[in-house]
């Protein structure tokens, strides 16, 4: 006798009355309810224990540093421990940072082959209301993508070649890179990519028609007095990690 047959007999013995057909119907319904399979949620693709959701990464991704592969999947990077040797560095397209509600995918190399370059080719003559002329507003700026669109409109330096979806990080986004720089650089160096330098980097947060904010990745100092079209600094592209 199978387990299901035994369960049916137990239900009939305890609750059924041959003179009352409704009790037999009750036993049938009870059996169906007890043995009903739970409704399974659609399974998402998983690589190394991390599930990919509709936006590429599930929202519950723990804080940390991740390798983002060509197929959109992610592999956790554990600082000071490296990553499974089976990972082919050529598969990696970005290194992702997840920190609370903030996240970024960081490009593997600085733009313009790592050269220090101007940010734009000229002065902004548009009627732009996005300038951040004080530090508190600038450091709270997380709109790098929109900022970069404005820089393109006024003449982004042609040496800054951005792949689809990439942009120049805002000052707030650049601070996210700075605060995670140690682990980020470990992950970058492990796959032979360029670490974030002890140097000044442009951000896409503009101070005025002529100037933009820069961040010194050696000590986290921000400065707003540099002219976009004449001063030369590094640029590290980023893109959205978790939407």
C-alpha positions in Angstrom: 0.0 0.0 0.0 1.3 3.4 -0.9 1.7 6.3 1.5 -1.2 8.1 -0.3 -3.5 5.1 -0.1 -2.8 4.9 3.7 -3.6 8.6 4.1 -6.9 8.1 2.2 -7.9 5.2 4.4 -7.1 7.1 7.6 -9.3 10.1 6.4 -12.2 7.8 5.5 -11.9 5.9 8.7 -12.0 9.0 10.9 -14.4 11.3 9.0 -16.4 9.3 6.4 -19.9 8.0 6.9 -21.3 5.8 4.1 -24.8 7.1 4.7 -23.6 10.7 4.3 -22.0 11.2 0.9 -20.9 14.7 1.8 -18.4 13.3 4.4 -16.8 11.3 1.7 -16.6 14.4 -0.4 -15.0 16.1 2.5 -12.3 13.4 2.8 -11.6 13.7 -0.9 -11.2 17.5 -0.6 -9.0 17.1 2.5 -6.7 14.7 0.7 -6.4 17.0 -2.3 -5.6 19.9 0.1 -3.0 18.0 2.1 -1.2 16.6 -0.9 -1.4 19.8 -3.0 2.0 20.9 -4.3 2.9 24.5 -3.3 2.8 27.0 -6.1 6.4 27.3 -7.2 7.8 30.7 -7.9 9.6 31.0 -11.3 13.2 30.1 -10.8 15.8 32.8 -11.7 19.1 32.0 -13.2 21.8 31.5 -10.6 25.5 31.7 -10.7 27.5 30.9 -7.5 24.4 31.4 -5.4 23.4 34.8 -6.7 20.1 35.0 -8.5 19.5 37.3 -11.4 16.2 39.1 -11.5 14.4 41.0 -14.2 16.9 43.9 -14.0 19.9 41.6 -14.0 20.5 41.5 -10.3 18.1 40.7 -7.5 17.3 43.5 -5.1 18.3 41.4 -2.1 21.9 41.2 -3.2 24.1 41.6 -0.1 26.4 44.6 0.2 29.8 44.0 -1.3 31.9 43.9 -4.4 30.9 41.7 -7.4 32.3 40.7 -10.8 29.7 41.4 -13.5 30.1 39.0 -16.4 29.3 39.4 -20.0 26.0 37.4 -19.7 24.8 39.8 -16.9 25.4 37.3 -14.1 27.4 38.2 -11.0 30.1 36.5 -8.9 30.8 37.7 -5.4 34.3 39.0 -4.6 35.5 38.5 -1.1 38.3 41.0 -0.1 41.6 39.3 0.9 40.3 35.9 -0.3 40.0 36.5 -4.1 37.7 34.4 -6.2 37.4 30.9 -7.4 40.2 30.1 -9.8 37.7 28.9 -12.4 36.6 32.5 -13.1 38.1 33.6 -16.4 39.0 37.3 -16.1 38.1 37.8 -19.8 34.5 37.1 -18.9 34.4 40.1 -16.6 32.9 43.3 -17.9 32.6 45.5 -14.8 33.2 45.4 -11.1 30.0 46.1 -9.2 29.6 47.9 -5.8 26.5 47.3 -3.7 26.3 49.4 -0.6 22.9 49.9 1.0 20.5 51.5 -1.5 23.4 52.7 -3.7 25.2 50.7 -6.4 27.4 51.1 -9.4 29.2 49.1 -12.0 32.7 50.4 -12.4 34.6 50.1 -15.8 37.7 48.1 -15.8 39.9 50.9 -17.1 40.0 54.7 -17.1 38.8 56.4 -20.2 41.2 57.8 -22.9 43.7 54.9 -22.2 44.3 56.2 -18.7 45.5 59.7 -19.8 44.6 62.8 -18.0 42.2 64.8 -20.1 39.9 67.8 -20.1 36.2 67.1 -19.4 34.7 69.3 -22.2 35.8 71.1 -25.3 34.3 74.5 -24.3 32.3 76.7 -21.9 28.7 75.9 -21.2 26.5 78.5 -22.9 23.2 76.7 -22.3 20.6 77.7 -19.8 21.4 74.9 -17.4 19.9 74.7 -13.9 21.8 71.7 -12.7 24.9 73.4 -11.3 25.9 72.5 -7.8 27.8 75.5 -6.4 28.1 74.3 -2.8 29.6 71.2 -1.4 26.5 69.9 0.4 24.5 69.9 -2.8 27.4 68.5 -4.8 28.1 65.6 -2.5 24.4 64.7 -2.5 24.3 64.5 -6.3 23.7 60.9 -7.6 22.6 61.9 -11.1 25.7 61.0 -13.0 23.8 59.7 -16.0 21.7 62.9 -16.4 24.8 65.0 -15.8 26.7 63.2 -18.5 23.9 63.9 -21.0 24.3 67.6 -20.3 28.1 67.3 -20.8 27.5 65.6 -24.1 25.2 68.5 -25.1 27.8 71.1 -24.4 30.7 69.2 -25.9 32.1 66.3 -24.0 35.7 65.6 -24.7 35.8 63.2 -27.7 38.5 61.2 -26.0 36.0 60.1 -23.4 34.5 57.2 -25.2 31.6 55.7 -23.3 30.0 52.3 -24.0 26.2 52.0 -24.1 24.8 52.7 -20.7 28.0 54.2 -19.3 28.4 57.7 -17.9 30.7 59.8 -15.8 30.0 59.4 -12.1 28.6 62.3 -10.1 30.4 63.5 -7.0 28.2 61.4 -4.8 28.8 58.3 -7.0 32.6 59.0 -7.0 32.6 59.0 -3.2 31.0 55.6 -3.3 34.0 54.4 -5.4 36.4 56.2 -3.0 34.8 54.6 0.1 35.1 51.1 -1.4 38.3 51.7 -3.2 40.5 49.2 -1.3 38.3 46.2 -2.1 37.4 47.5 -5.6 41.1 47.7 -6.5 41.8 44.2 -5.1 39.0 42.9 -7.4 40.3 44.9 -10.4 43.9 43.9 -10.0 43.1 40.2 -9.5 41.8 40.1 -13.1 44.5 42.3 -14.6 42.5 45.5 -14.8 43.5 49.0 -13.9 43.0 50.0 -10.3 41.6 53.4 -9.3 44.7 55.6 -9.0 45.9 57.9 -6.2 44.9 60.8 -8.4 42.3 63.4 -9.2 39.3 62.3 -11.2 36.6 64.4 -12.9 33.0 64.0 -11.8 30.0 64.9 -13.9 28.8 67.3 -11.2 29.2 70.8 -12.6 29.9 73.7 -10.4 29.3 76.4 -13.0 29.4 77.1 -16.7 33.1 76.8 -16.6 34.0 74.5 -13.7 33.2 71.0 -12.5 33.8 69.1 -9.3 36.8 66.8 -9.0 37.7 64.2 -6.3 41.2 63.3 -5.1 41.1 59.5 -4.7 44.1 59.5 -2.4 42.4 61.3 0.5 38.8 62.0 -0.6 39.3 65.7 -1.0 36.8 67.4 -3.4 37.5 70.6 -5.3 35.3 72.9 -7.5 37.8 75.3 -8.9 38.9 73.4 -12.0 37.9 74.5 -15.5 36.3 71.8 -17.5 37.9 72.8 -20.8 41.4 73.4 -19.7 42.4 71.3 -16.6 43.2 67.7 -17.2 42.3 64.8 -14.9 41.3 61.1 -15.1 37.9 59.8 -15.9 36.5 56.4 -14.8 33.2 55.4 -16.5 30.5 53.7 -14.6 27.0 52.3 -15.3 23.9 51.2 -13.4 24.3 48.0 -11.4 20.9 47.5 -9.7 17.9 49.2 -11.2 
